[in-house]
Amino acid sequence: MTTPPDPTRTDPTDPLPPEKFSSWEAALDQSLLKPIQVSVLQTMVDEGHASTLANAASILDLQETIIHPPEHMWGS
């Protein structure tokens, strides 16, 4: 028996469920990020990868447009 596809999944090959927001930067501006998500941005700032939380969010948005998780994971 097969499991019916989950209609909330945008990419069936992506093992992670989609986020509730489409842009880190917009979610930060609208205060939609959970504390753990803000801590990801803060870690990027603390480690010198970004100068501000907004800059870190912008970097993550860019990475999500460039890196397709299933392709990146399998090196396709």
N, CA, C and O atoms as CSV, one atom per row, in Angstrom:
chain,resi,resn,atom,element,x,y,z
A,1,MET,N,N,0.845,-1.161,0.000
A,1,MET,CA,C,0.000,0.000,0.000
A,1,MET,C,C,0.903,1.242,0.000
A,1,MET,O,O,1.898,1.300,0.722
A,2,THR,N,N,0.543,2.212,-0.809
A,2,THR,CA,C,1.340,3.435,-0.872
A,2,THR,C,C,0.694,4.529,-0.024
A,2,THR,O,O,-0.518,4.554,0.188
A,3,THR,N,N,1.540,5.417,0.444
A,3,THR,CA,C,1.068,6.542,1.242
A,3,THR,C,C,0.683,7.674,0.300
A,3,THR,O,O,1.448,8.000,-0.608
A,4,PRO,N,N,-0.474,8.274,0.493
A,4,PRO,CA,C,-0.856,9.393,-0.380
A,4,PRO,C,C,0.102,10.564,-0.171
A,4,PRO,O,O,0.594,10.772,0.938
A,5,PRO,N,N,0.366,11.321,-1.216
A,5,PRO,CA,C,1.298,12.445,-1.059
A,5,PRO,C,C,0.724,13.524,-0.152
A,5,PRO,O,O,-0.482,13.766,-0.118
A,6,ASP,N,N,1.613,14.153,0.570
A,6,ASP,CA,C,1.234,15.245,1.463
A,6,ASP,C,C,1.062,16.507,0.612
A,6,ASP,O,O,2.024,16.934,-0.027
A,7,PRO,N,N,-0.117,17.114,0.582
A,7,PRO,CA,C,-0.335,18.282,-0.278
A,7,PRO,C,C,0.454,19.520,0.144
A,7,PRO,O,O,0.561,20.474,-0.627
A,8,THR,N,N,1.010,19.518,1.366
A,8,THR,CA,C,1.788,20.676,1.806
A,8,THR,C,C,3.228,20.616,1.327
A,8,THR,O,O,3.953,21.606,1.425
A,9,ARG,N,N,3.654,19.472,0.812
A,9,ARG,CA,C,5.032,19.331,0.336
A,9,ARG,C,C,5.148,19.881,-1.069
A,9,ARG,O,O,4.372,19.510,-1.950
A,10,THR,N,N,6.116,20.769,-1.287
A,10,THR,CA,C,6.288,21.364,-2.607
A,10,THR,C,C,7.210,20.527,-3.484
A,10,THR,O,O,7.098,20.568,-4.709
A,11,ASP,N,N,8.104,19.782,-2.884
A,11,ASP,CA,C,9.050,18.955,-3.628
A,11,ASP,C,C,9.093,17.569,-2.977
A,11,ASP,O,O,9.639,17.427,-1.883
A,12,PRO,N,N,8.537,16.559,-3.619
A,12,PRO,CA,C,8.473,15.233,-2.983
A,12,PRO,C,C,9.839,14.604,-2.730
A,12,PRO,O,O,9.940,13.667,-1.937
A,13,THR,N,N,10.898,15.097,-3.387
A,13,THR,CA,C,12.228,14.531,-3.144
A,13,THR,C,C,12.940,15.222,-1.995
A,13,THR,O,O,13.988,14.752,-1.551
A,14,ASP,N,N,12.393,16.333,-1.503
A,14,ASP,CA,C,12.992,17.067,-0.401
A,14,ASP,C,C,12.546,16.421,0.907
A,14,ASP,O,O,11.347,16.364,1.183
A,15,PRO,N,N,13.496,15.929,1.727
A,15,PRO,CA,C,13.107,15.231,2.963
A,15,PRO,C,C,12.571,16.146,4.049
A,15,PRO,O,O,11.959,15.660,5.000
A,16,LEU,N,N,12.779,17.458,3.944
A,16,LEU,CA,C,12.333,18.370,4.984
A,16,LEU,C,C,11.011,19.027,4.600
A,16,LEU,O,O,10.805,19.355,3.432
A,17,PRO,N,N,10.116,19.223,5.560
A,17,PRO,CA,C,8.858,19.912,5.232
A,17,PRO,C,C,9.145,21.366,4.894
A,17,PRO,O,O,10.139,21.920,5.364
A,18,PRO,N,N,8.298,21.992,4.092
A,18,PRO,CA,C,8.535,23.388,3.741
A,18,PRO,C,C,8.357,24.302,4.943
A,18,PRO,O,O,7.577,24.009,5.848
A,19,GLU,N,N,9.080,25.401,4.946
A,19,GLU,CA,C,8.938,26.397,6.012
A,19,GLU,C,C,7.592,27.091,5.855
A,19,GLU,O,O,6.940,26.982,4.816
A,20,LYS,N,N,7.193,27.791,6.877
A,20,LYS,CA,C,5.928,28.526,6.850
A,20,LYS,C,C,6.083,29.890,6.179
A,20,LYS,O,O,5.116,30.644,6.070
A,21,PHE,N,N,7.286,30.202,5.735
A,21,PHE,CA,C,7.536,31.474,5.070
A,21,PHE,C,C,8.378,31.221,3.829
A,21,PHE,O,O,9.096,30.225,3.742
A,22,SER,N,N,8.280,32.130,2.876
A,22,SER,CA,C,9.011,31.945,1.621
A,22,SER,C,C,10.321,32.721,1.594
A,22,SER,O,O,11.155,32.483,0.721
A,23,SER,N,N,10.516,33.635,2.522
A,23,SER,CA,C,11.719,34.455,2.549
A,23,SER,C,C,12.153,34.685,3.995
A,23,SER,O,O,11.364,35.125,4.831
A,24,TRP,N,N,13.422,34.378,4.276
A,24,TRP,CA,C,13.969,34.627,5.604
A,24,TRP,C,C,13.918,36.120,5.924
A,24,TRP,O,O,13.567,36.519,7.034
A,25,GLU,N,N,14.274,36.933,4.935
A,25,GLU,CA,C,14.316,38.375,5.157
A,25,GLU,C,C,12.927,38.935,5.459
A,25,GLU,O,O,12.768,39.734,6.382
A,26,ALA,N,N,11.928,38.522,4.692
A,26,ALA,CA,C,10.560,38.980,4.939
A,26,ALA,C,C,10.049,38.469,6.283
A,26,ALA,O,O,9.383,39.202,7.014
A,27,ALA,N,N,10.356,37.223,6.608
A,27,ALA,CA,C,9.915,36.660,7.884
A,27,ALA,C,C,10.560,37.388,9.057
A,27,ALA,O,O,9.917,37.599,10.085
A,28,LEU,N,N,11.820,37.771,8.910
A,28,LEU,CA,C,12.486,38.539,9.958
A,28,LEU,C,C,11.818,39.901,10.113
A,28,LEU,O,O,11.545,40.334,11.232
A,29,ASP,N,N,11.554,40.577,8.998
A,29,ASP,CA,C,10.894,41.893,9.036
A,29,ASP,C,C,9.514,41.828,9.675
A,29,ASP,O,O,9.093,42.763,10.356
A,30,GLN,N,N,8.809,40.719,9.454
A,30,GLN,CA,C,7.436,40.570,9.963
A,30,GLN,C,C,7.379,39.847,11.306
A,30,GLN,O,O,6.295,39.547,11.805
A,31,SER,N,N,8.542,39.567,11.890
A,31,SER,CA,C,8.647,38.877,13.189
A,31,SER,C,C,7.951,37.515,13.174
A,31,SER,O,O,7.272,37.149,14.133
A,32,LEU,N,N,8.124,36.774,12.089
A,32,LEU,CA,C,7.522,35.444,11.966
A,32,LEU,C,C,8.468,34.315,12.359
A,32,LEU,O,O,8.051,33.160,12.454
A,33,LEU,N,N,9.736,34.639,12.585
A,33,LEU,CA,C,10.718,33.599,12.886
A,33,LEU,C,C,10.597,33.119,14.325
A,33,LEU,O,O,10.330,33.899,15.239
A,34,LYS,N,N,10.798,31.825,14.503
A,34,LYS,CA,C,10.827,31.235,15.837
A,34,LYS,C,C,12.190,31.556,16.457
A,34,LYS,O,O,13.138,31.860,15.733
A,35,PRO,N,N,12.297,31.494,17.774
A,35,PRO,CA,C,13.576,31.799,18.430
A,35,PRO,C,C,14.747,30.974,17.888
A,35,PRO,O,O,15.856,31.495,17.765
A,36,ILE,N,N,14.524,29.722,17.570
A,36,ILE,CA,C,15.609,28.889,17.046
A,36,ILE,C,C,16.058,29.382,15.672
A,36,ILE,O,O,17.237,29.292,15.332
A,37,GLN,N,N,15.124,29.899,14.888
A,37,GLN,CA,C,15.466,30.425,13.574
A,37,GLN,C,C,16.243,31.743,13.698
A,37,GLN,O,O,17.178,31.988,12.935
A,38,VAL,N,N,15.859,32.575,14.644
A,38,VAL,CA,C,16.605,33.808,14.891
A,38,VAL,C,C,18.008,33.467,15.380
A,38,VAL,O,O,18.970,34.159,15.046
A,39,SER,N,N,18.127,32.400,16.171
A,39,SER,CA,C,19.456,32.013,16.663
A,39,SER,C,C,20.360,31.549,15.524
A,39,SER,O,O,21.577,31.711,15.608
A,40,VAL,N,N,19.793,30.976,14.464
A,40,VAL,CA,C,20.578,30.618,13.286
A,40,VAL,C,C,21.169,31.880,12.669
A,40,VAL,O,O,22.353,31.923,12.336
A,41,LEU,N,N,20.334,32.907,12.521
A,41,LEU,CA,C,20.804,34.173,11.973
A,41,LEU,C,C,21.855,34.805,12.889
A,41,LEU,O,O,22.868,35.322,12.417
A,42,GLN,N,N,21.606,34.759,14.195
A,42,GLN,CA,C,22.554,35.345,15.147
A,42,GLN,C,C,23.891,34.620,15.103
A,42,GLN,O,O,24.937,35.256,15.224
A,43,THR,N,N,23.877,33.315,14.934
A,43,THR,CA,C,25.119,32.545,14.823
A,43,THR,C,C,25.912,32.978,13.596
A,43,THR,O,O,27.138,33.084,13.645
A,44,MET,N,N,25.209,33.228,12.498
A,44,MET,CA,C,25.892,33.705,11.287
A,44,MET,C,C,26.572,35.048,11.559
A,44,MET,O,O,27.685,35.282,11.089
A,45,VAL,N,N,25.914,35.926,12.309
A,45,VAL,CA,C,26.497,37.224,12.660
A,45,VAL,C,C,27.686,37.014,13.596
A,45,VAL,O,O,28.755,37.586,13.387
A,46,ASP,N,N,27.496,36.196,14.621
A,46,ASP,CA,C,28.558,35.941,15.608
A,46,ASP,C,C,29.805,35.342,14.971
A,46,ASP,O,O,30.925,35.640,15.387
A,47,GLU,N,N,29.610,34.493,13.958
A,47,GLU,CA,C,30.746,33.841,13.300
A,47,GLU,C,C,31.336,34.689,12.176
A,47,GLU,O,O,32.284,34.267,11.515
A,48,GLY,N,N,30.780,35.888,11.956
A,48,GLY,CA,C,31.329,36.795,10.963
A,48,GLY,C,C,30.890,36.537,9.534
A,48,GLY,O,O,31.456,37.105,8.600
A,49,HIS,N,N,29.878,35.679,9.346
A,49,HIS,CA,C,29.377,35.400,7.996
A,49,HIS,C,C,28.455,36.507,7.494
A,49,HIS,O,O,28.223,36.633,6.292
A,50,ALA,N,N,27.930,37.308,8.424
A,50,ALA,CA,C,27.027,38.405,8.078
A,50,ALA,C,C,27.224,39.524,9.101
A,50,ALA,O,O,27.633,39.284,10.237
A,51,SER,N,N,26.923,40.751,8.672
A,51,SER,CA,C,27.119,41.885,9.577
A,51,SER,C,C,25.891,42.177,10.443
A,51,SER,O,O,26.015,42.741,11.530
A,52,THR,N,N,24.712,41.793,9.960
A,52,THR,CA,C,23.467,42.019,10.703
A,52,THR,C,C,22.548,40.808,10.525
A,52,THR,O,O,22.800,39.944,9.685
A,53,LEU,N,N,21.488,40.758,11.320
A,53,LEU,CA,C,20.505,39.690,11.160
A,53,LEU,C,C,19.844,39.777,9.788
A,53,LEU,O,O,19.594,38.753,9.151
A,54,ALA,N,N,19.559,41.000,9.330
A,54,ALA,CA,C,18.934,41.176,8.017
A,54,ALA,C,C,19.865,40.689,6.914
A,54,ALA,O,O,19.414,40.083,5.943
A,55,ASN,N,N,21.153,40.949,7.059
A,55,ASN,CA,C,22.126,40.487,6.071
A,55,ASN,C,C,22.197,38.959,6.078
A,55,ASN,O,O,22.285,38.339,5.018
A,56,ALA,N,N,22.158,38.356,7.254
A,56,ALA,CA,C,22.173,36.891,7.362
A,56,ALA,C,C,20.930,36.296,6.701
A,56,ALA,O,O,21.012,35.284,6.005
A,57,ALA,N,N,19.787,36.927,6.924
A,57,ALA,CA,C,18.540,36.454,6.302
A,57,ALA,C,C,18.635,36.553,4.785
A,57,ALA,O,O,18.181,35.659,4.071
A,58,SER,N,N,19.218,37.627,4.302
A,58,SER,CA,C,19.392,37.812,2.860
A,58,SER,C,C,20.296,36.733,2.272
A,58,SER,O,O,20.034,36.230,1.180
A,59,ILE,N,N,21.350,36.381,2.988
A,59,ILE,CA,C,22.260,35.325,2.539
A,59,ILE,C,C,21.521,33.996,2.453
A,59,ILE,O,O,21.683,33.257,1.482
A,60,LEU,N,N,20.713,33.688,3.458
A,60,LEU,CA,C,19.962,32.426,3.431
A,60,LEU,C,C,18.953,32.402,2.291
A,60,LEU,O,O,18.755,31.365,1.657
A,61,ASP,N,N,18.316,33.538,2.028
A,61,ASP,CA,C,17.394,33.604,0.886
A,61,ASP,C,C,18.132,33.315,-0.416
A,61,ASP,O,O,17.638,32.568,-1.261
A,62,LEU,N,N,19.304,33.901,-0.575
A,62,LEU,CA,C,20.092,33.680,-1.783
A,62,LEU,C,C,20.505,32.216,-1.898
A,62,LEU,O,O,20.415,31.629,-2.976
A,63,GLN,N,N,20.954,31.629,-0.799
A,63,GLN,CA,C,21.363,30.224,-0.826
A,63,GLN,C,C,20.211,29.318,-1.224
A,63,GLN,O,O,20.411,28.337,-1.940
A,64,GLU,N,N,19.011,29.637,-0.768
A,64,GLU,CA,C,17.864,28.795,-1.092
A,64,GLU,C,C,17.471,28.893,-2.561
A,64,GLU,O,O,16.834,27.983,-3.092
A,65,THR,N,N,17.840,29.981,-3.220
A,65,THR,CA,C,17.544,30.081,-4.648
A,65,THR,C,C,18.611,29.388,-5.478
A,65,THR,O,O,18.348,28.980,-6.610
A,66,ILE,N,N,19.808,29.250,-4.932
A,66,ILE,CA,C,20.923,28.652,-5.671
A,66,ILE,C,C,21.027,27.151,-5.427
A,66,ILE,O,O,21.259,26.383,-6.361
A,67,ILE,N,N,20.857,26.735,-4.180
A,67,ILE,CA,C,21.054,25.322,-3.813
A,67,ILE,C,C,19.707,24.633,-3.701
A,67,ILE,O,O,18.887,24.991,-2.855
A,68,HIS,N,N,19.482,23.649,-4.549
A,68,HIS,CA,C,18.281,22.821,-4.474
A,68,HIS,C,C,18.654,21.635,-3.585
A,68,HIS,O,O,19.494,20.828,-3.981
A,69,PRO,N,N,18.059,21.501,-2.394
A,69,PRO,CA,C,18.519,20.499,-1.411
A,69,PRO,C,C,18.729,19.083,-1.953
A,69,PRO,O,O,19.777,18.498,-1.680
A,70,PRO,N,N,17.793,18.504,-2.701
A,70,PRO,CA,C,18.050,17.142,-3.178
A,70,PRO,C,C,19.230,17.066,-4.145
A,70,PRO,O,O,19.993,16.100,-4.106
A,71,GLU,N,N,19.392,18.053,-4.996
A,71,GLU,CA,C,20.523,18.060,-5.914
A,71,GLU,C,C,21.825,18.231,-5.152
A,71,GLU,O,O,22.817,17.569,-5.457
A,72,HIS,N,N,21.830,19.102,-4.175
A,72,HIS,CA,C,23.037,19.349,-3.408
A,72,HIS,C,C,23.424,18.095,-2.602
A,72,HIS,O,O,24.597,17.729,-2.527
A,73,MET,N,N,22.424,17.456,-2.009
A,73,MET,CA,C,22.685,16.291,-1.165
A,73,MET,C,C,23.293,15.143,-1.966
A,73,MET,O,O,24.193,14.455,-1.486
A,74,TRP,N,N,22.804,14.941,-3.173
A,74,TRP,CA,C,23.280,13.809,-3.970
A,74,TRP,C,C,24.331,14.200,-5.011
A,74,TRP,O,O,24.822,13.349,-5.753
A,75,GLY,N,N,24.669,15.474,-5.063
A,75,GLY,CA,C,25.725,15.921,-5.960
A,75,GLY,C,C,25.348,15.869,-7.429
A,75,GLY,O,O,26.225,15.753,-8.285
A,76,SER,N,N,24.065,15.951,-7.734
A,76,SER,CA,C,23.623,15.889,-9.120
A,76,SER,C,C,23.918,17.171,-9.861
A,76,SER,O,O,23.608,17.284,-11.047
